Amino acid sequence: MAQHKAPTAVTVAPRAEQTPFQAWVAKYWLLGLVVLVGIGAAVMFSEYRKHQARQARVGTWSKLAAILEPHPLTQFPGGQPELLGRLGDELGQDPTGGWARLVEARARASTGDVQGAMAAIDKLKQVNPGHPALQVANSGGSGKLADTFVGSFDATLKWEAQHPSLRENPPPPSDAPIVSMKTAKGVIEVQLYVDRAPAHCANFLKLVGEKFYDGTRFHRVDPRMMIQGGDPNSKTDATSTWGQGGPGYTVPLERSDLFHFEGVLAAAKKQGDTESSGSQFYITVKAAHHLDGDYTIFGRVVSGMDIAQQIASGQTAEGAQDRPADPVVLESVSVKP
């Protein structure tokens, strides 16, 4: 009988003893994975928020850029104060809204509305107290940017108080005629400079007496400068002809010592002509000194300036630069008894 070898015992080798680090990993690997995933998610979310913030800043700056109007000589940013103010309200605490307020303040100051400029800075301080314009020094290092603006506004107000005659024209003669312009929004009254522009005043009174202006419209409005009317073509709906009409003659330019402050009545004409239009006129709603000397001022508003401002701020027609969407009609124009 054959001899068989004794069966070899099968044994399981004992596992090597874990190191402390291996034991820690075995116990906490899942928690570590969760932590790593959380960190990754936080980083990704942070980058997403930064991207969204960058996109938002681009959007708000685009809105501001769309309404900025650099000064033709200095290229300093400016624009229509009303639009800049509305954008500041819309953007609220967004930094771009604060810059809109600062530009609004300068734009208002440039038109002589110093009180409005200071109000814009006050609103900047209320809504955006941490805005860079309130923290950063100006280029001269003499103070914060916004405070420098306020200082210049204060100086302007003090100077104006000491020199009142340099901010407005002298009054017309006390017995000069007053012409009343009745509209659906209210009445505008203008007194005539019969002593400084006698030919224009005589022509204006002649046309008023003929009821020439009754039924015409304020066919051109610009809240930065003026409202314009007196064109007989504006009695029709042929808007393409508005601004081209008249009585069939013109009156020679009459230069004087009068300036285009807010509320003057002046004769409209083609730029560069030495004669004024025979019937068209404009009323300034802001100072417009670039017109000084080239256009005849023959009156000034003595009441109803708020009505002129309302007309100037009306919506313009789609695709039109300064033609109102709903032009105000001069229902009647007459000499006040």
ZADO-239998 format. One line per 4 residues: their letters; for each residue z, y, x of C-alpha. Coordinates in Angstrom, 1 decimal. Layout:
<atoms>
a) Z/Y/X | ...
</atoms>
This chain:
<atoms>
maqh) 0.0/0.0/0.0 | -1.1/3.2/1.4 | 1.4/5.6/2.5 | 1.2/9.1/0.8
kapt) 2.5/12.3/2.3 | 5.4/13.8/0.6 | 4.2/16.6/-1.6 | 4.4/20.0/-0.1
avtv) 6.7/22.3/-2.1 | 5.1/25.3/-3.6 | 7.2/28.4/-3.3 | 6.7/32.0/-4.2
apra) 7.3/34.4/-1.4 | 9.8/37.1/-2.3 | 8.3/40.6/-2.8 | 8.9/43.0/-0.1
eqtp) 11.7/45.4/-0.9 | 10.5/48.8/-2.2 | 11.1/51.9/-0.2 | 12.9/54.8/-2.0
fqaw) 9.7/56.8/-2.2 | 7.8/53.8/-3.8 | 10.6/53.4/-6.3 | 10.5/57.2/-7.2
vaky) 6.8/57.0/-7.7 | 7.0/53.9/-9.9 | 9.6/55.6/-12.0 | 8.1/59.1/-12.3
wllg) 4.4/58.7/-11.9 | 3.7/59.3/-15.6 | 5.8/62.5/-15.7 | 4.0/63.7/-12.6
lvvl) 0.6/63.1/-14.2 | 1.7/65.0/-17.2 | 2.9/67.9/-15.0 | -0.3/68.0/-13.1
vgig) -2.4/68.0/-16.2 | -0.2/70.8/-17.6 | -0.6/72.9/-14.4 | -4.4/72.3/-14.5
aavm) -4.5/73.3/-18.1 | -2.4/76.4/-17.4 | -4.8/77.5/-14.6 | -7.8/76.9/-16.7
fsey) -6.3/78.9/-19.6 | -5.3/81.7/-17.3 | -8.9/81.9/-15.9 | -10.2/81.8/-19.5
rkhq) -7.9/84.7/-20.5 | -9.0/86.7/-17.4 | -12.6/86.1/-18.3 | -12.0/87.1/-21.9
arqa) -10.2/90.3/-20.7 | -13.1/91.1/-18.4 | -15.5/90.6/-21.2 | -13.4/92.8/-23.5
rvgt) -13.3/95.6/-20.8 | -17.0/95.4/-20.5 | -17.3/95.8/-24.2 | -15.0/98.8/-24.5
wskl) -16.6/100.5/-21.5 | -20.0/100.0/-23.1 | -18.8/101.7/-26.3 | -17.5/104.7/-24.2
aail) -20.7/104.8/-22.1 | -22.8/104.9/-25.2 | -21.3/108.3/-26.3 | -20.8/110.0/-22.9
ephp) -23.1/113.0/-22.2 | -22.9/114.0/-18.6 | -23.0/117.8/-18.0 | -26.6/118.6/-16.9
ltqf) -25.4/120.5/-13.8 | -22.0/119.0/-12.8 | -22.7/115.5/-14.2 | -19.0/115.4/-15.2
pggq) -18.7/113.1/-18.2 | -18.5/114.9/-21.5 | -19.6/114.3/-25.1 | -18.9/115.1/-28.7
pell) -15.2/115.5/-29.1 | -15.2/114.0/-32.6 | -16.9/110.8/-31.4 | -14.6/110.5/-28.4
grlg) -11.6/111.1/-30.6 | -12.7/108.4/-33.0 | -13.3/105.9/-30.2 | -9.8/106.7/-28.8
delg) -8.4/105.9/-32.3 | -10.4/102.7/-32.5 | -9.4/101.4/-29.1 | -5.7/102.3/-29.4
qdpt) -3.8/101.1/-26.4 | -6.8/99.8/-24.6 | -7.2/101.7/-21.2 | -10.7/102.7/-22.2
ggwa) -9.3/104.5/-25.2 | -7.2/106.5/-23.0 | -10.1/107.6/-20.8 | -12.0/108.5/-24.0
rlve) -9.0/110.8/-24.9 | -9.2/112.4/-21.5 | -12.9/113.1/-21.8 | -12.3/114.4/-25.3
arar) -9.7/116.9/-24.0 | -12.1/118.2/-21.4 | -15.0/118.4/-23.9 | -12.8/120.4/-26.4
astg) -11.7/122.7/-23.7 | -15.3/123.4/-22.6 | -16.1/124.7/-26.1 | -13.0/126.9/-26.2
dvqg) -10.9/124.6/-28.4 | -7.9/124.6/-26.0 | -5.4/123.7/-28.8 | -7.5/120.6/-29.6
amaa) -7.7/119.7/-26.0 | -3.9/119.7/-25.7 | -3.6/117.7/-28.9 | -5.9/115.0/-27.3
idkl) -3.6/114.8/-24.2 | -0.5/114.6/-26.4 | -2.1/111.7/-28.3 | -2.9/110.0/-25.0
kqvn) 0.7/110.2/-24.0 | 1.9/108.8/-27.3 | -0.5/105.9/-27.6 | -1.1/105.0/-23.9
pghp) 2.1/106.1/-22.1 | 1.3/103.8/-19.2 | -2.3/104.9/-18.8 | -3.5/105.5/-15.2
alqv) -4.4/109.1/-16.1 | -0.7/109.7/-16.6 | 0.3/107.9/-13.4 | -2.4/108.7/-10.8
ansg) -2.4/112.0/-8.9 | -5.5/114.2/-9.1 | -7.8/114.5/-6.1 | -5.9/117.5/-4.8
gsgk) -2.6/115.5/-4.9 | -0.9/118.4/-6.7 | 0.1/116.4/-9.8 | -0.9/113.7/-12.2
ladt) -4.4/113.9/-13.6 | -3.5/114.5/-17.2 | -0.8/116.9/-16.3 | -3.3/118.9/-14.3
fvgs) -5.4/119.2/-17.4 | -2.5/120.4/-19.4 | -1.6/123.0/-16.8 | -5.1/124.4/-16.8
fdat) -5.1/124.5/-20.6 | -1.7/126.4/-20.6 | -3.1/128.9/-18.2 | -6.2/129.4/-20.3
lkwe) -4.1/130.0/-23.5 | -2.0/132.6/-21.6 | -5.1/134.3/-20.2 | -6.7/134.4/-23.7
aqhp) -3.6/135.9/-25.2 | -3.7/138.7/-22.6 | -7.5/139.3/-23.1 | -8.2/138.8/-26.8
slre) -11.4/140.9/-26.8 | -13.0/138.5/-24.3 | -12.8/135.6/-26.7 | -14.4/137.2/-29.7
nppp) -17.0/139.8/-30.7 | -15.9/143.2/-32.0 | -16.0/143.4/-35.8 | -18.9/144.8/-37.7
psda) -18.5/148.3/-39.2 | -15.9/148.2/-41.9 | -18.4/149.3/-44.5 | -21.1/146.8/-43.4
pivs) -22.5/144.6/-46.2 | -21.0/141.2/-46.8 | -23.4/138.4/-47.9 | -22.0/135.4/-49.9
mkta) -23.6/132.0/-49.4 | -22.7/129.7/-52.3 | -22.9/125.9/-51.7 | -21.6/122.8/-53.4
kgvi) -19.0/122.5/-50.6 | -17.8/126.1/-51.0 | -18.7/129.7/-50.2 | -19.5/131.1/-46.7
evql) -19.2/134.9/-46.4 | -20.9/136.8/-43.5 | -20.6/140.4/-42.6 | -23.6/142.1/-40.9
yvdr) -23.8/144.0/-37.6 | -25.9/146.7/-39.0 | -25.1/148.9/-36.0 | -26.3/146.4/-33.4
apah) -29.2/144.5/-35.1 | -30.4/147.0/-37.7 | -33.9/145.4/-38.1 | -32.6/141.9/-38.6
canf) -29.9/143.0/-41.0 | -32.5/145.0/-43.0 | -34.8/142.0/-43.2 | -32.0/139.6/-44.1
lklv) -30.8/141.9/-46.9 | -34.4/142.2/-48.2 | -34.8/138.4/-48.4 | -31.4/138.1/-50.0
gekf) -32.5/140.6/-52.6 | -35.7/138.7/-53.3 | -33.7/135.4/-53.8 | -35.7/134.0/-51.0
ydgt) -32.9/131.8/-49.8 | -31.8/130.4/-53.2 | -32.5/126.6/-53.2 | -33.1/126.3/-49.5
rfhr) -31.1/123.8/-47.5 | -29.2/123.7/-44.3 | -31.9/121.6/-42.7 | -30.4/121.2/-39.3
vdpr) -26.8/120.4/-38.3 | -25.1/119.9/-34.9 | -21.3/119.6/-34.8 | -21.4/120.6/-31.2
mmiq) -23.1/123.9/-31.9 | -24.3/125.2/-35.3 | -25.8/124.7/-38.8 | -29.3/126.1/-39.5
ggdp) -31.0/127.2/-42.7 | -33.3/129.7/-44.2 | -36.5/127.7/-44.1 | -38.5/127.9/-47.4
nskt) -40.0/124.5/-46.6 | -36.6/122.9/-47.0 | -36.9/123.5/-50.8 | -39.2/120.5/-50.8
dats) -38.6/116.9/-49.8 | -41.3/117.1/-47.1 | -38.8/116.7/-44.3 | -41.5/116.7/-41.6
twgq) -42.1/120.4/-42.3 | -38.5/121.5/-42.3 | -37.8/124.0/-39.6 | -41.4/125.3/-39.5
ggpg) -41.4/127.7/-42.4 | -40.8/131.5/-42.7 | -41.8/134.6/-44.7 | -45.1/135.0/-42.8
ytvp) -43.9/137.5/-40.2 | -41.4/137.8/-37.4 | -38.9/140.5/-36.3 | -38.7/141.6/-32.6
lers) -35.7/140.4/-30.7 | -32.7/142.8/-30.7 | -30.4/142.4/-27.7 | -26.8/143.6/-27.8
dlfh) -23.4/143.1/-26.3 | -22.6/140.3/-28.8 | -22.0/136.7/-27.6 | -22.3/133.3/-29.2
fegv) -18.6/132.6/-30.0 | -17.8/130.4/-33.0 | -18.8/131.9/-36.3 | -21.7/134.1/-35.4
laaa) -24.8/134.5/-37.6 | -28.0/134.7/-35.6 | -31.7/134.5/-36.1 | -33.4/131.3/-35.2
kkqg) -36.7/131.3/-33.3 | -38.9/129.2/-31.0 | -37.4/128.9/-27.6 | -39.0/131.3/-25.2
dtes) -40.4/133.6/-27.8 | -39.5/137.3/-27.7 | -39.5/137.6/-31.5 | -37.0/136.0/-33.9
sgsq) -37.9/134.0/-37.0 | -38.4/136.1/-40.1 | -36.0/134.1/-42.3 | -34.4/131.2/-40.5
fyit) -30.8/131.7/-39.3 | -27.9/129.7/-37.8 | -24.1/129.9/-37.9 | -22.3/128.7/-34.8
vkaa) -19.5/126.2/-35.4 | -18.6/126.1/-31.6 | -19.2/128.5/-28.8 | -22.8/128.3/-27.6
hhld) -23.0/130.7/-24.7 | -26.2/129.2/-23.4 | -27.9/131.1/-26.2 | -26.5/134.5/-25.2
gdyt) -29.2/137.1/-24.7 | -32.1/135.0/-26.0 | -31.3/135.1/-29.7 | -30.3/138.0/-32.0
ifgr) -26.8/137.9/-33.4 | -26.7/140.0/-36.6 | -23.5/139.0/-38.3 | -20.4/136.9/-38.3
vvsg) -18.4/134.7/-40.7 | -15.5/136.5/-42.3 | -14.5/133.6/-44.6 | -15.5/130.0/-45.2
mdia) -15.6/128.9/-41.6 | -14.1/125.6/-42.7 | -17.1/125.1/-45.1 | -19.5/125.6/-42.2
qqia) -17.5/123.1/-40.1 | -17.8/120.5/-43.0 | -21.5/121.0/-43.2 | -21.9/120.6/-39.5
sgqt) -20.0/117.3/-39.5 | -22.1/115.7/-42.1 | -24.0/112.4/-41.4 | -27.5/112.7/-40.0
aega) -30.4/110.9/-41.4 | -31.3/107.5/-39.8 | -33.6/108.0/-36.9 | -33.2/111.8/-37.0
qdrp) -31.3/113.7/-34.3 | -30.0/116.6/-36.3 | -31.5/116.4/-39.8 | -28.6/115.8/-42.3
adpv) -28.8/112.7/-44.5 | -27.5/114.7/-47.5 | -28.5/118.3/-46.7 | -26.3/121.0/-48.3
vles) -28.2/123.4/-50.6 | -27.8/127.1/-50.7 | -27.4/127.5/-54.4 | -27.3/131.2/-54.3
vsvk) -27.2/134.0/-51.6 | -26.2/137.5/-52.7 | -24.7/140.7/-51.4 | -21.0/140.8/-52.3
p) -20.2/143.8/-54.5
</atoms>
